[in-house]
Amino acid sequence: MIRFPKVNLHTHTTYCDGKESVESMIQAAIAKDFVRLGFSGHVFNDFRPEDQDIWCMSPERTQKYIAEVRAMAEKYKDQIDILCGIEQDFCSSVSTEGYYYVIGSVHYAEKDGQYYCVDESPAVLEAAIREGFGGDPYALTKRFFEMEAEVVKKTNATFIGHFDLVTKFNEGNRYFDPMDKRYRNAALEAMDALIETGKPFEINTGGMYRGFRTEAYPSIQLLKDLKARGGEILLSSDSHDGQSIGFKFTEAAQAAKEIGFRTVKVFGKDGWSDFEL
């Protein structure tokens, strides 16, 4: 049973790689008794423009996205609070001015000016390990977390998105062992750097909903590390369709409580509020 306001700030639509329209997502959130829904379209990847045909918004679609979210916020203002945000990739230099909030995310491991996507598909990840990092998966994860450590500074993030996204296709330790000291050291160095920024980490259930993971991002082990270091959390379903909004929020909140977290952060037009788990 969720004891705090039902809010999701990580939401995608057909303007990027989502499956449903802005209005369809709003109606799904209302049906699930959410009080606030934040949209977070993937920012234009000016470093890899071809990605606008895969999963990010073109500059033209970005303007349409902003206009429609604002229009829908007015239309549904008596039923739900709608916020227009953005998910800013570490590598993008596109401005984030004018949004209510920014999700700071890393989707690539950069090496020698090449950008290797870590969450597109197993085949793309395998090619990245082989071609970009000499067949060494720990070299890739190290570079990923080096970038992750700087994501708040680079994106001016309001909160940190899917901290360990690099594990998306690693269920069963398919490519690397997250308990290996090479992985752990890189992840914890990034975590320590981000905690110093004071920005919360999302517990993101999207990978679970889509069947890639049995744990949310961050993993249970990394959540324990986050608690021990004094980090803060919010809940997110990284929704690409209406059915996924709020997916396993109750279970995620319970897991966080069992780890020792006592509060969860909820964001609105007046900023952050803390609620008891």
Residue frames relative to the residue before (quaternion, step in Angstrom):
aa qw qx qy qz dx dy dz
M 1.0000 0.0000 0.0000 0.0000 0.00 0.00 0.00
I 0.3191 -0.7502 0.5515 0.1764 3.57 -0.69 1.12
R 0.2239 -0.8066 0.5411 0.0800 3.57 -0.79 1.09
F 0.6927 0.4234 -0.2642 0.5207 3.58 1.26 0.08
P 0.6924 -0.4795 0.3096 0.4414 3.64 -1.17 0.34
K 0.4089 -0.7097 0.5227 0.2365 3.55 -0.99 0.88
V 0.1324 0.7880 -0.5712 0.1877 3.52 -0.34 1.37
N 0.0065 0.7638 -0.6448 -0.0287 3.56 -1.11 0.70
L 0.1680 -0.8187 0.5466 0.0532 3.55 -0.72 1.12
H 0.6739 0.4540 -0.2857 0.5081 3.60 1.25 -0.17
T 0.2459 0.7832 -0.5047 0.2672 3.53 0.11 1.38
H 0.1186 -0.8019 0.5849 0.0266 3.57 -0.89 1.02
T 0.1848 -0.7798 0.5937 0.0732 3.54 -1.19 0.64
T 0.7255 -0.4129 0.3152 0.4515 3.56 -1.28 -0.18
Y 0.4934 0.6279 -0.4522 0.3973 3.61 1.20 0.03
C 0.7545 0.1705 -0.1518 0.6154 3.61 1.24 -0.35
D 0.8026 -0.2714 0.1878 0.4969 3.62 -0.57 -1.05
G 0.4037 0.7103 -0.4812 0.3176 3.59 1.19 0.40
K 0.4912 -0.6906 0.4674 0.2518 3.54 -1.29 0.39
E 0.7774 0.2931 -0.1441 0.5375 3.60 1.20 -0.39
S 0.6124 -0.5692 0.4176 0.3558 3.55 -1.31 0.39
V 0.6854 -0.4467 0.3721 0.4384 3.55 -1.33 0.19
E 0.7061 0.4716 -0.2813 0.4471 3.57 0.75 -1.02
S 0.6250 0.5372 -0.3397 0.4532 3.60 1.00 -0.75
M 0.6561 0.5036 -0.3065 0.4712 3.58 0.98 -0.82
I 0.6326 0.5232 -0.3305 0.4657 3.58 1.02 -0.76
Q 0.6686 0.5021 -0.3043 0.4564 3.57 0.88 -0.90
A 0.6302 0.5207 -0.3318 0.4707 3.59 1.06 -0.71
A 0.6549 0.5107 -0.3131 0.4607 3.58 0.97 -0.82
I 0.6330 0.5197 -0.3275 0.4711 3.58 1.01 -0.80
A 0.6513 0.5272 -0.3109 0.4486 3.58 0.95 -0.88
K 0.7138 0.4130 -0.2390 0.5127 3.58 1.18 -0.56
D 0.5065 -0.6978 0.3821 0.3324 3.56 1.31 0.36
F 0.3024 0.7255 -0.5534 0.2755 3.58 0.99 0.77
V 0.3516 -0.7436 0.5336 0.1967 3.54 -1.06 0.79
R 0.7951 0.1011 -0.0464 0.5961 3.58 1.22 -0.41
L 0.0372 -0.7706 0.6362 0.0072 3.54 -1.08 0.84
G 0.1261 -0.7921 0.5951 0.0508 3.54 -0.77 1.06
F 0.2707 -0.7527 0.5790 0.1578 3.56 -0.90 0.94
S 0.0656 -0.8147 0.5743 -0.0460 3.55 -0.97 0.96
G 0.0506 -0.8374 0.5442 0.0075 3.57 0.61 1.09
H 0.5360 -0.6185 0.4642 0.3386 3.58 -1.11 0.67
V 0.4539 -0.7027 0.4840 0.2568 3.54 -0.74 1.11
F 0.6079 -0.5460 0.4304 0.3836 3.56 -1.22 0.50
N 0.2992 -0.7500 0.5654 0.1681 3.57 -0.86 0.98
D 0.1698 -0.8270 0.5291 0.0849 3.55 0.07 1.28
F 0.6134 0.5428 -0.3460 0.4577 3.58 1.26 -0.31
R 0.7703 0.1100 -0.0771 0.6234 3.59 1.28 -0.38
P 0.1716 -0.8496 0.4884 0.1011 3.61 0.43 1.20
E 0.5835 0.6059 -0.3769 0.3877 3.58 1.10 -0.57
D 0.5690 0.6198 -0.3804 0.3839 3.60 1.20 -0.40
Q 0.5277 0.6269 -0.4260 0.3835 3.60 1.20 -0.31
D 0.6698 0.4686 -0.3022 0.4905 3.58 1.18 -0.35
I 0.6717 0.4655 -0.2877 0.4995 3.58 1.32 -0.04
W 0.8442 -0.1837 0.1464 0.4819 3.57 0.49 -1.10
C 0.6944 0.4326 -0.3191 0.4784 3.65 1.10 -0.01
M 0.5687 -0.6093 0.4376 0.3373 3.58 -1.30 0.28
S 0.4201 -0.6524 0.5660 0.2785 3.55 -1.06 0.76
P 0.6600 -0.4866 0.3623 0.4431 3.63 -1.17 0.27
E 0.6553 0.5142 -0.3168 0.4536 3.59 0.99 -0.80
R 0.6749 0.4784 -0.2944 0.4785 3.58 0.93 -0.88
T 0.5829 0.5877 -0.3752 0.4172 3.58 1.08 -0.61
Q 0.6731 0.4878 -0.3004 0.4678 3.58 0.91 -0.87
K 0.6439 0.5029 -0.3180 0.4810 3.59 1.02 -0.74
Y 0.6083 0.5609 -0.3293 0.4549 3.57 1.08 -0.81
I 0.6721 0.4962 -0.2957 0.4632 3.57 0.82 -1.00
A 0.6750 0.5068 -0.2961 0.4470 3.55 0.87 -0.96
E 0.6978 0.4671 -0.2959 0.4553 3.59 0.87 -0.87
V 0.6343 0.5186 -0.3491 0.4548 3.60 0.92 -0.79
R 0.6599 0.4998 -0.3129 0.4657 3.59 0.94 -0.80
A 0.6460 0.5131 -0.3183 0.4671 3.58 1.02 -0.77
M 0.6745 0.4835 -0.2892 0.4771 3.57 0.97 -0.85
A 0.5848 0.5659 -0.3690 0.4489 3.59 1.12 -0.59
E 0.6635 0.4842 -0.2936 0.4890 3.56 1.03 -0.80
K 0.6564 0.5331 -0.3141 0.4316 3.59 0.91 -0.90
Y 0.7983 0.2992 -0.1303 0.5061 3.58 0.93 -0.93
K 0.2991 0.8163 -0.4660 0.1648 3.59 1.25 0.25
D 0.6797 0.4795 -0.2995 0.4674 3.59 1.14 -0.49
Q 0.7156 0.4376 -0.2482 0.4846 3.58 1.28 -0.13
I 0.8000 -0.0477 0.0818 0.5925 3.57 1.07 -0.71
D 0.4274 -0.6771 0.5392 0.2609 3.54 -1.18 0.64
I 0.1081 -0.8063 0.5813 0.0157 3.58 -0.69 1.12
L 0.0944 -0.7922 0.6026 0.0216 3.57 -0.90 1.01
C 0.2819 -0.7427 0.5840 0.1669 3.56 -1.08 0.77
G 0.0497 0.7998 -0.5912 0.0915 3.55 -0.46 1.29
I 0.3003 -0.7271 0.5839 0.2003 3.54 -1.32 -0.25
E 0.2663 -0.7042 0.6224 0.2140 3.56 -1.19 0.55
Q 0.1540 -0.8237 0.5450 0.0261 3.52 -0.38 1.31
D 0.3101 -0.7426 0.5637 0.1859 3.56 -0.73 1.05
F 0.6347 -0.5581 0.3966 0.3584 3.54 -1.12 0.80
C 0.7418 0.4594 -0.2314 0.4302 3.57 0.89 -0.94
S 0.6101 0.5769 -0.3538 0.4121 3.60 1.19 -0.34
S 0.2413 -0.7711 0.5724 0.1399 3.55 -1.11 0.70
V 0.3713 0.7359 -0.4856 0.2911 3.59 1.26 0.29
S 0.5384 -0.6471 0.4381 0.3154 3.59 -0.97 0.84
T 0.2289 -0.7658 0.5866 0.1308 3.56 -1.14 0.72
E 0.3448 0.7490 -0.5009 0.2631 3.59 1.18 0.32
G 0.7679 0.3857 -0.2794 0.4283 3.54 -1.11 0.72
Y 0.6187 0.5175 -0.3548 0.4727 3.61 1.26 -0.06
Y 0.5739 -0.5938 0.4380 0.3552 3.55 -1.18 0.54
Y 0.7984 -0.0539 0.0755 0.5950 3.57 1.04 -0.75
V 0.2537 -0.7450 0.6017 0.1364 3.53 -1.34 0.40
I 0.2278 -0.7205 0.6373 0.1512 3.56 -1.00 0.91
G 0.2250 -0.7799 0.5713 0.1219 3.57 -0.72 1.05
S 0.0608 0.8316 -0.5415 0.1075 3.57 -0.48 1.20
V 0.2197 -0.7228 0.6366 0.1552 3.52 -1.32 0.49
H 0.0620 -0.8100 0.5831 -0.0034 3.58 -0.75 1.10
Y 0.7467 0.3415 -0.1672 0.5458 3.57 1.28 -0.25
A 0.2253 -0.6850 0.6599 0.2111 3.50 -1.39 0.28
E 0.2204 -0.8060 0.5398 0.1022 3.56 -0.48 1.20
K 0.0645 0.7808 -0.6185 0.0607 3.56 -1.03 0.84
D 0.8537 -0.0809 0.0189 0.5140 3.56 -0.72 1.14
G 0.7378 -0.4406 0.2232 0.4600 3.54 0.97 0.90
Q 0.6085 0.5072 -0.3561 0.4956 3.57 1.30 0.09
Y 0.2466 -0.7791 0.5645 0.1161 3.57 -1.03 0.84
Y 0.1094 -0.8152 0.5688 0.0030 3.55 -0.51 1.27
C 0.3303 -0.7698 0.5172 0.1758 3.56 -0.48 1.24
V 0.2726 -0.7936 0.5264 0.1373 3.59 -0.86 0.95
D 0.7830 0.3473 -0.1764 0.4849 3.61 1.17 -0.29
E 0.4254 0.7165 -0.4644 0.3001 3.59 1.20 0.34
S 0.7489 -0.2401 0.2000 0.5843 3.60 0.87 -0.98
P 0.6357 -0.5101 0.3904 0.4280 3.62 -1.19 0.31
A 0.6430 0.5374 -0.3323 0.4328 3.60 0.95 -0.84
V 0.6611 0.4928 -0.3065 0.4755 3.59 0.98 -0.85
L 0.6407 0.5125 -0.3264 0.4694 3.59 1.00 -0.76
E 0.6450 0.5194 -0.3205 0.4598 3.58 0.93 -0.86
A 0.6531 0.5023 -0.3140 0.4718 3.57 0.97 -0.82
A 0.6230 0.5402 -0.3385 0.4533 3.58 1.04 -0.74
I 0.6565 0.5042 -0.3095 0.4680 3.57 0.91 -0.91
R 0.7068 0.4808 -0.2533 0.4528 3.55 0.90 -0.99
E 0.7935 0.3599 -0.1669 0.4614 3.56 0.70 -1.12
G 0.7609 0.3948 -0.2102 0.4702 3.56 1.00 -0.75
F 0.8181 0.2353 -0.0756 0.5193 3.55 1.08 -0.72
G 0.5876 -0.6594 0.3455 0.3171 3.54 1.11 0.77
G 0.6695 -0.5121 0.2939 0.4507 3.56 1.15 0.59
D 0.5986 0.5725 -0.3529 0.4353 3.59 1.26 0.07
P 0.2960 -0.7873 0.5078 0.1863 3.64 -0.27 1.17
Y 0.6384 0.5320 -0.3415 0.4391 3.60 1.09 -0.59
A 0.5735 0.5463 -0.3830 0.4753 3.58 1.18 -0.39
L 0.6447 0.5052 -0.3134 0.4805 3.57 1.04 -0.78
T 0.6863 0.4709 -0.3067 0.4617 3.62 0.79 -0.90
K 0.6044 0.5497 -0.3573 0.4527 3.59 1.07 -0.65
R 0.6765 0.4782 -0.2939 0.4767 3.57 0.89 -0.91
F 0.6052 0.5540 -0.3517 0.4507 3.58 1.01 -0.77
F 0.7343 0.4225 -0.2498 0.4690 3.59 0.77 -0.97
E 0.5451 0.5690 -0.4099 0.4595 3.60 1.17 -0.35
M 0.6700 0.4691 -0.2865 0.4989 3.56 1.01 -0.81
E 0.6178 0.5570 -0.3358 0.4419 3.56 1.00 -0.83
A 0.6261 0.5686 -0.3342 0.4160 3.58 0.97 -0.82
E 0.7473 0.3860 -0.1917 0.5057 3.58 1.16 -0.67
V 0.4120 0.7702 -0.4422 0.2037 3.60 1.24 -0.08
V 0.6399 0.5091 -0.3470 0.4592 3.61 0.99 -0.65
K 0.6549 0.5095 -0.3048 0.4675 3.57 0.94 -0.90
K 0.7025 0.4866 -0.2659 0.4462 3.57 0.94 -0.91
T 0.8007 0.3174 -0.1373 0.4892 3.59 0.93 -0.87
N 0.3099 -0.7412 0.5141 0.3005 3.58 1.26 -0.36
A 0.1084 0.8630 -0.4828 0.1022 3.53 1.05 0.90
T 0.4266 -0.6511 0.5708 0.2614 3.50 -1.27 0.62
F 0.7708 -0.0999 0.0388 0.6280 3.54 1.17 -0.66
I 0.5461 -0.6547 0.4498 0.2661 3.52 -1.32 0.49
G 0.2858 -0.7898 0.5255 0.1355 3.57 -0.69 1.11
H 0.8708 -0.1516 0.0887 0.4592 3.54 -1.25 0.75
F 0.2282 -0.8530 0.4578 0.1034 3.54 0.50 1.33
D 0.8032 0.2169 -0.1043 0.5449 3.61 0.88 -0.90
L 0.0607 0.8403 -0.5319 0.0847 3.58 0.93 0.93
V 0.5548 0.6329 -0.3818 0.3819 3.59 1.14 -0.55
T 0.6545 0.5066 -0.3113 0.4670 3.61 1.23 -0.31
K 0.3186 0.8000 -0.4778 0.1737 3.61 1.23 -0.03
F 0.7967 0.2563 -0.1283 0.5321 3.61 0.87 -0.92
N 0.5401 0.6668 -0.3636 0.3625 3.57 1.26 0.29
E 0.2583 0.7809 -0.5328 0.1988 3.59 1.17 0.36
G 0.8055 0.1921 -0.1841 0.5295 3.56 -0.91 0.97
N 0.4996 -0.6724 0.4052 0.3661 3.58 1.28 0.43
R 0.0855 0.8559 -0.5030 0.0839 3.53 1.02 0.88
Y 0.8146 0.2183 -0.0975 0.5284 3.60 0.96 -0.83
F 0.8000 -0.0326 0.0519 0.5968 3.58 1.10 -0.61
D 0.4450 -0.6765 0.5256 0.2611 3.55 -1.31 0.37
P 0.3522 -0.7708 0.4870 0.2113 3.62 -0.45 1.12
M 0.6434 0.4846 -0.3406 0.4851 3.59 1.25 -0.10
D 0.4475 0.6640 -0.4666 0.3757 3.58 1.25 0.01
K 0.5526 -0.6530 0.4009 0.3279 3.57 -0.91 0.90
R 0.5872 0.5718 -0.3813 0.4277 3.61 1.11 -0.51
Y 0.6710 0.4587 -0.2799 0.5109 3.56 1.02 -0.81
R 0.6743 0.5248 -0.2986 0.4252 3.56 0.81 -1.05
N 0.6700 0.5102 -0.3171 0.4361 3.57 0.82 -0.93
A 0.6656 0.4993 -0.3020 0.4653 3.57 0.95 -0.89
A 0.6680 0.5065 -0.3009 0.4546 3.59 0.93 -0.91
L 0.7083 0.4656 -0.2763 0.4530 3.58 0.85 -0.90
E 0.5925 0.5395 -0.3681 0.4715 3.59 1.09 -0.54
A 0.6545 0.4917 -0.3076 0.4850 3.58 0.99 -0.83
M 0.6413 0.5310 -0.3248 0.4486 3.58 0.92 -0.86
D 0.6551 0.5134 -0.3145 0.4564 3.58 0.88 -0.92
A 0.6568 0.5106 -0.3128 0.4584 3.59 0.94 -0.87
L 0.6949 0.4778 -0.2802 0.4586 3.58 0.95 -0.85
I 0.6010 0.5530 -0.3648 0.4471 3.59 1.02 -0.67
E 0.6194 0.5608 -0.3382 0.4329 3.58 1.06 -0.72
T 0.6260 0.5420 -0.3462 0.4410 3.61 1.14 -0.46
G 0.4267 -0.7220 0.4452 0.3138 3.58 1.22 -0.40
K 0.5272 0.6334 -0.4126 0.3881 3.59 1.26 0.13
P 0.4472 -0.7007 0.4821 0.2768 3.61 -0.96 0.79
F 0.3989 -0.6756 0.5740 0.2345 3.52 -1.36 0.45
E 0.3693 -0.7067 0.5442 0.2606 3.58 -0.94 0.77
I 0.2749 -0.6452 0.6759 0.2266 3.50 -1.29 0.57
N 0.1028 -0.8470 0.5203 -0.0361 3.52 -0.21 1.38
T 0.1860 -0.8241 0.5308 0.0671 3.59 -0.52 1.22
G 0.3836 0.7749 -0.4484 0.2267 3.60 1.25 0.05
G 0.6533 0.5180 -0.3153 0.4533 3.59 0.98 -0.80
M 0.6177 0.5298 -0.3336 0.4758 3.55 1.15 -0.63
Y 0.6500 0.5271 -0.3196 0.4445 3.56 0.89 -0.93
R 0.7430 0.4105 -0.2240 0.4788 3.57 0.93 -0.89
G 0.5690 -0.6746 0.3383 0.3267 3.56 1.29 0.27
F 0.4907 0.6726 -0.4314 0.3475 3.59 1.22 0.27
R 0.8108 0.1850 -0.0512 0.5529 3.56 1.07 -0.76
T 0.3639 -0.6963 0.5677 0.2459 3.53 -1.28 0.40
E 0.7156 0.3081 -0.2256 0.5849 3.57 1.33 -0.08
A 0.5404 -0.5908 0.4795 0.3593 3.54 -1.26 0.42
Y 0.4427 -0.5779 0.5701 0.3809 3.52 -1.38 -0.13
P 0.5327 -0.2884 -0.7829 0.1415 1.65 -1.57 1.93
S 0.6631 -0.4909 0.3846 0.4140 3.56 -1.31 0.28
I 0.6770 -0.4738 0.3640 0.4297 3.57 -1.27 0.31
Q 0.6491 0.5137 -0.3305 0.4534 3.60 0.91 -0.85
L 0.6934 0.4604 -0.2894 0.4728 3.59 0.87 -0.86
L 0.5905 0.5428 -0.3702 0.4687 3.60 1.13 -0.51
K 0.6238 0.5225 -0.3336 0.4760 3.57 1.05 -0.74
D 0.6416 0.5097 -0.3138 0.4798 3.56 1.02 -0.83
L 0.6451 0.5297 -0.3169 0.4504 3.57 0.98 -0.85
K 0.6486 0.5053 -0.3132 0.4753 3.58 0.96 -0.85
A 0.6651 0.5164 -0.3096 0.4418 3.58 0.87 -0.92
R 0.7216 0.4315 -0.2301 0.4901 3.58 1.16 -0.64
G 0.5606 -0.6502 0.3674 0.3577 3.58 1.25 0.07
G 0.3666 0.7406 -0.4892 0.2789 3.58 1.16 0.46
E 0.3380 -0.7345 0.5567 0.1906 3.56 -1.29 0.39
I 0.2645 -0.7956 0.5391 0.0810 3.55 -1.19 0.63
L 0.0483 -0.7139 0.6905 0.1060 3.48 -1.47 0.27
L 0.4343 -0.6864 0.5128 0.2780 3.59 -1.25 0.26
S 0.0132 0.7845 -0.6173 0.0580 3.53 -1.09 0.85
S 0.2410 -0.7755 0.5622 0.1566 3.57 -1.07 0.70
D 0.3099 -0.7778 0.5093 0.1989 3.61 1.25 0.12
S 0.1388 0.8751 -0.4521 0.1028 3.53 0.99 0.95
H 0.1366 -0.7735 0.6169 0.0502 3.51 -1.03 0.98
D 0.7548 0.1352 -0.1526 0.6235 3.57 1.33 0.12
G 0.6784 -0.5451 0.3205 0.3740 3.55 -1.21 0.52
Q 0.6241 0.5716 -0.3455 0.4055 3.55 0.99 -0.77
S 0.6957 0.5101 -0.2785 0.4221 3.58 1.04 -0.72
I 0.4674 0.6935 -0.4524 0.3096 3.61 1.19 -0.27
G 0.8354 0.1265 -0.1300 0.5189 3.57 -0.69 1.11
F 0.2811 0.8003 -0.4970 0.1832 3.58 1.25 0.25
K 0.8692 -0.0608 -0.0197 0.4904 3.54 -0.85 1.16
F 0.2073 0.7885 -0.5483 0.1862 3.58 1.00 0.75
T 0.6382 0.5318 -0.3338 0.4455 3.58 0.95 -0.82
E 0.6793 0.4810 -0.2875 0.4739 3.58 0.91 -0.92
A 0.6507 0.5125 -0.3198 0.4600 3.59 0.99 -0.79
A 0.6468 0.5093 -0.3168 0.4711 3.57 0.99 -0.80
Q 0.6528 0.5104 -0.3132 0.4640 3.57 0.99 -0.81
A 0.6367 0.5209 -0.3264 0.4656 3.59 0.99 -0.81
A 0.6541 0.5065 -0.3127 0.4666 3.58 0.96 -0.85
K 0.6435 0.5214 -0.3168 0.4623 3.56 1.01 -0.81
E 0.6608 0.5063 -0.3070 0.4613 3.58 0.97 -0.84
I 0.6300 0.5240 -0.3286 0.4697 3.58 1.13 -0.60
G 0.6368 -0.5499 0.3234 0.4330 3.56 1.18 -0.53
F 0.4650 0.6508 -0.4648 0.3796 3.59 1.24 0.00
R 0.2382 -0.7910 0.5514 0.1162 3.56 -0.94 0.86
T 0.7936 0.1872 -0.0972 0.5707 3.56 1.18 -0.51
V 0.2054 -0.7268 0.6392 0.1449 3.51 -1.35 0.40
K 0.3813 -0.7303 0.5202 0.2252 3.58 -1.01 0.75
V 0.1014 -0.7656 0.6343 0.0363 3.55 -1.12 0.80
F 0.2366 -0.8007 0.5430 0.0903 3.55 -0.80 1.09
G 0.0537 0.7818 -0.6195 0.0448 3.54 -1.13 0.78
K 0.7740 -0.3608 0.2457 0.4586 3.56 -1.28 -0.17
D 0.7009 0.4243 -0.2605 0.5107 3.57 1.22 -0.44
G 0.6744 -0.4884 0.2964 0.4678 3.58 1.24 0.24
W 0.7561 -0.3992 0.2905 0.4296 3.55 -1.25 -0.49
S 0.0556 -0.7430 0.6644 0.0589 3.52 -1.28 0.62
D 0.3211 -0.7350 0.5656 0.1916 3.58 -1.16 0.59
F 0.0563 -0.7912 0.6089 0.0064 3.55 -0.98 0.92
E 0.5307 -0.6402 0.4632 0.3065 3.53 -1.10 0.76
L 0.4259 -0.6927 0.5236 0.2541 3.55 -1.02 0.84
